[in-house]
Amino acid sequence: MNSSDLARLFRPTFFLPALKSKDKEKIIEELVQPLIDSGLVKSKRLVIDTLGKRETLGSTGIGKGVAIPHCRTMAVSDVHVVAGITQAGIDFNAVDGKKVNLLFLIVAPPHDSSNLYLPILGKIVEIVRDTKMRKALTQAETFETFIQIIRGE
């Protein structure tokens, strides 16, 4: 998966540049909401519960201010990615103990025929490892700017 492939998965309504929630559970709900609003999720509770169970296996706060909550669930029929930014930062039990500002939610069906789930996760990790890219993404105020950064433009 390249950066352009990843960029195509995002939608303007799935970019939340000003997350308001102050705790992990609420911010996950805030990230799931655009999927509910668009009718792409069959059960909000199932997605949130599945994401919560995934978090009990180990935090998806990967460090350096980034979290990538993700799960496979029967509540969706395709892979979806939602990005969010919180300038205040929240405690996400990240591996480095730092607050999280940049979040990527990935939800996928148990078996996605295009097998995108892990390549998406891997590409996001690759992008946010770059300090310059990570900082630029955290400061993106518009969807267009965010996508340009994802593409490496």
Phi, psi and chi 1 to 4 in degrees:
 res  aa     phi    psi   chi1   chi2   chi3   chi4
   1 MET       -  131.6  168.6  162.1  -69.7      -
   2 ASN  -105.6  176.9   63.1   39.8      -      -
   3 SER   -62.9  -37.1  -62.5      -      -      -
   4 SER   -66.5  -39.3  -68.2      -      -      -
   5 ASP   -61.1  -44.1  -67.6  -24.9      -      -
   6 LEU   -63.6  -45.4  178.5   62.0      -      -
   7 ALA   -57.3  -34.8      -      -      -      -
   8 ARG   -67.4  -18.9  -80.2 -166.9  -73.9  -83.5
   9 LEU   -79.3  -18.8  -65.4  171.1      -      -
  10 PHE   -84.5  150.2  -70.9   96.7      -      -
  11 ARG  -125.3  151.4  -62.3 -179.8 -179.0 -173.9
  12 PRO   -54.2  -38.8  -26.8   35.2      -      -
  13 THR   -75.1   -9.6   54.2      -      -      -
  14 PHE  -102.3   18.2  -67.5    0.1      -      -
  15 PHE  -116.7  116.4  173.2   64.6      -      -
  16 LEU  -117.1   91.5  -50.9  172.8      -      -
  17 PRO   -77.0   -5.8   29.0  -34.3      -      -
  18 ALA  -142.6   67.2      -      -      -      -
  19 LEU   -62.0  141.7  -67.9  168.1      -      -
  20 LYS  -108.5  -22.3  -64.8  179.0 -179.4   24.7
  21 SER   -63.6  152.2  -59.6      -      -      -
  22 LYS  -110.0   -4.8  -55.4  -71.8 -174.6 -141.3
  23 ASP  -134.5  163.8   66.5   62.1      -      -
  24 LYS   -56.7  -49.2 -174.0  175.9 -177.8  174.6
  25 GLU   -63.8  -43.8  -68.6   76.9   21.6      -
  26 LYS   -68.6  -35.7  -67.5  -71.8 -176.4 -162.7
  27 ILE   -69.8  -34.2 -147.0  139.3      -      -
  28 ILE   -64.0  -43.0  -73.2  175.2      -      -
  29 GLU   -60.8  -41.4  -74.0 -175.1   30.6      -
  30 GLU   -63.2  -37.9 -160.3  172.6  -21.6      -
  31 LEU   -70.1  -33.3  -72.0  165.1      -      -
  32 VAL   -75.3  -27.7  170.4      -      -      -
  33 GLN   -53.9  -42.6 -166.5   60.2   48.1      -
  34 PRO   -60.4  -31.1  -21.4   30.2      -      -
  35 LEU   -69.4  -36.3  -61.7  172.7      -      -
  36 ILE   -66.7  -49.7  -58.7  -61.2      -      -
  37 ASP   -59.2  -32.7  -66.0  -15.9      -      -
  38 SER   -86.4   -4.6   64.3      -      -      -
  39 GLY    78.4   15.1      -      -      -      -
  40 LEU   -88.3  -11.1  -64.7  170.3      -      -
  41 VAL  -114.7  129.2  168.6      -      -      -
  42 LYS   -78.1  -29.5  -62.2  170.6 -169.4  144.4
  43 SER  -147.6  109.2  167.3      -      -      -
  44 LYS   -59.6  -44.8  179.4  178.3 -177.9  178.9
  45 ARG   -61.1  -41.8 -177.9   60.1   16.5 -145.1
  46 LEU   -62.0  -44.0  179.8   57.8      -      -
  47 VAL   -64.4  -47.7  172.3      -      -      -
  48 ILE   -64.3  -42.0  -70.3  170.1      -      -
  49 ASP   -63.2  -41.7  -71.8   -9.4      -      -
  50 THR   -66.4  -41.7  -54.0      -      -      -
  51 LEU   -63.1  -39.5  -73.2  163.0      -      -
  52 GLY   -62.8  -42.3      -      -      -      -
  53 LYS   -63.8  -38.5  -73.3  175.8 -175.2  165.6
  54 ARG   -62.0  -40.2  168.6   57.6 -169.4   85.5
  55 GLU   -65.1  -29.0  -71.6  -63.4  -40.1      -
  56 THR   -69.6  -20.8   64.5      -      -      -
  57 LEU   -76.1  -19.7  -60.3  174.6      -      -
  58 GLY   153.8  140.1      -      -      -      -
  59 SER   -61.3  141.3  176.7      -      -      -
  60 THR   -90.5   10.6   56.9      -      -      -
  61 GLY   -77.5  102.0      -      -      -      -
  62 ILE   -85.3   -2.8   64.0  170.3      -      -
  63 GLY   104.3  168.4      -      -      -      -
  64 LYS    57.2   32.3  -61.4 -174.4  179.3 -178.6
  65 GLY    82.8   15.4      -      -      -      -
  66 VAL  -123.1  140.1  178.8      -      -      -
  67 ALA  -132.7  143.3      -      -      -      -
  68 ILE  -130.3   73.5  -49.0  173.6      -      -
  69 PRO   -62.7  134.3   15.9  -22.4      -      -
  70 HIS  -153.4  154.1   58.0  -83.1      -      -
  71 CYS  -165.4  164.0   70.2      -      -      -
  72 ARG  -106.0  136.9  -71.3 -171.0  179.2  -89.1
  73 THR  -151.7  148.9  173.6      -      -      -
  74 MET   -71.3   -9.0  -64.6  -68.3  -72.2      -
  75 ALA   -76.3   -8.9      -      -      -      -
  76 VAL  -128.8  154.8  -63.5      -      -      -
  77 SER  -108.6   -2.7   57.3      -      -      -
  78 ASP  -148.7  168.6 -155.6   -5.4      -      -
  79 VAL   -80.2  135.2  179.1      -      -      -
  80 HIS  -134.5  145.0  -57.1  -70.3      -      -
  81 VAL  -127.8  131.5 -176.6      -      -      -
  82 VAL  -123.7  135.1  177.6      -      -      -
  83 ALA  -114.3  142.0      -      -      -      -
  84 GLY  -143.1  152.9      -      -      -      -
  85 ILE  -129.8  137.2  -59.2  165.9      -      -
  86 THR  -129.3  115.8  171.1      -      -      -
  87 GLN   -68.5  -31.1  -66.7  -55.8  -34.5      -
  88 ALA   -69.8  -29.4      -      -      -      -
  89 GLY    78.6  146.7      -      -      -      -
  90 ILE  -134.6  155.1   62.3  154.2      -      -
  91 ASP   -76.6  117.6 -179.8    7.6      -      -
  92 PHE  -119.8   16.3 -146.5   84.9      -      -
  93 ASN    54.6   39.7  -59.6  -35.1      -      -
  94 ALA   -62.6  154.3      -      -      -      -
  95 VAL   -60.2  -27.9  -65.0      -      -      -
  96 ASP   -97.2    2.7   62.1    0.9      -      -
  97 GLY    77.5   -0.4      -      -      -      -
  98 LYS   -87.6  157.1  -66.4 -176.9  179.6  175.4
  99 LYS   -68.7  153.9  -73.3 -170.9  173.1 -169.7
 100 VAL  -102.9  134.6  164.9      -      -      -
 101 ASN  -116.1  -26.4  -61.5   92.8      -      -
 102 LEU  -120.7  123.6 -179.2   61.2      -      -
 103 LEU  -128.1  141.2  -61.3  102.3      -      -
 104 PHE  -126.9  118.1  -66.3   88.6      -      -
 105 LEU   -96.6  128.8  170.4   72.1      -      -
 106 ILE  -124.1  124.1  -54.2  168.5      -      -
 107 VAL  -126.0  139.2  -67.2      -      -      -
 108 ALA  -143.6  154.5      -      -      -      -
 109 PRO   -69.1  164.4   23.8  -29.9      -      -
 110 PRO   -53.5  -36.3  -25.9   34.6      -      -
 111 HIS  -134.6  104.1  -55.9  -74.1      -      -
 112 ASP   -94.8  124.4   60.0  -62.3      -      -
 113 SER   -59.7  -30.9   58.2      -      -      -
 114 SER   -84.7   -5.8   51.0      -      -      -
 115 ASN    52.9   50.4 -160.4   27.5      -      -
 116 LEU   -93.8  -20.0  -69.2  174.1      -      -
 117 TYR   -51.1  -58.3 -178.7   67.9      -      -
 118 LEU   -70.6  -40.1  -69.4  176.6      -      -
 119 PRO   -60.5  -36.7  -28.0   36.2      -      -
 120 ILE   -63.4  -50.0  -69.3  167.8      -      -
 121 LEU   -56.5  -46.9 -174.2   57.6      -      -
 122 GLY   -62.8  -41.2      -      -      -      -
 123 LYS   -67.8  -40.0 -172.3   61.5 -179.6  177.6
 124 ILE   -62.4  -45.5  -69.3  171.1      -      -
 125 VAL   -58.8  -43.7  169.0      -      -      -
 126 GLU   -59.8  -44.2  179.0 -174.2  -39.4      -
 127 ILE   -66.0  -46.0  -72.1  169.6      -      -
 128 VAL   -76.7  -11.3  -60.7      -      -      -
 129 ARG   -68.1  -26.8  -83.3 -168.1 -179.1  146.9
 130 ASP   -77.5  115.0 -179.2  -71.5      -      -
 131 THR   -55.3  -45.4  -57.6      -      -      -
 132 LYS   -62.7  -45.1 -173.7  177.7  176.0 -176.1
 133 MET   -63.9  -45.5  -65.3  -87.2  -74.2      -
 134 ARG   -60.1  -46.3 -173.4  175.5   60.4 -109.1
 135 LYS   -65.0  -40.7  -74.6 -177.5  179.4  178.9
 136 ALA   -64.3  -43.0      -      -      -      -
 137 LEU   -62.2  -41.0  -72.8  168.1      -      -
 138 THR   -64.6  -27.3  -57.3      -      -      -
 139 GLN   -96.4   -2.3  -65.0  168.0   -2.9      -
 140 ALA   -64.0  129.4      -      -      -      -
 141 GLU  -105.5  -17.9  -65.7  179.2    7.5      -
 142 THR  -126.0  157.5   66.6      -      -      -
 143 PHE   -60.4  -42.3  177.2   72.2      -      -
 144 GLU   -60.2  -45.0  -67.1   75.2   19.0      -
 145 THR   -63.1  -44.7  -59.4      -      -      -
 146 PHE   -57.1  -47.7 -177.5   81.6      -      -
 147 ILE   -66.4  -38.3  -69.0  -57.5      -      -
 148 GLN   -61.2  -39.4  -74.7  175.3  -18.2      -
 149 ILE   -67.0  -44.2  -63.0  163.3      -      -
 150 ILE   -57.4  -43.5  -68.2  -74.7      -      -
 151 ARG   -71.6  -13.9  -74.2 -171.5 -171.8  123.4
 152 GLY    81.7   24.7      -      -      -      -
 153 GLU   -86.4      -  -62.7  173.0   -6.4      -
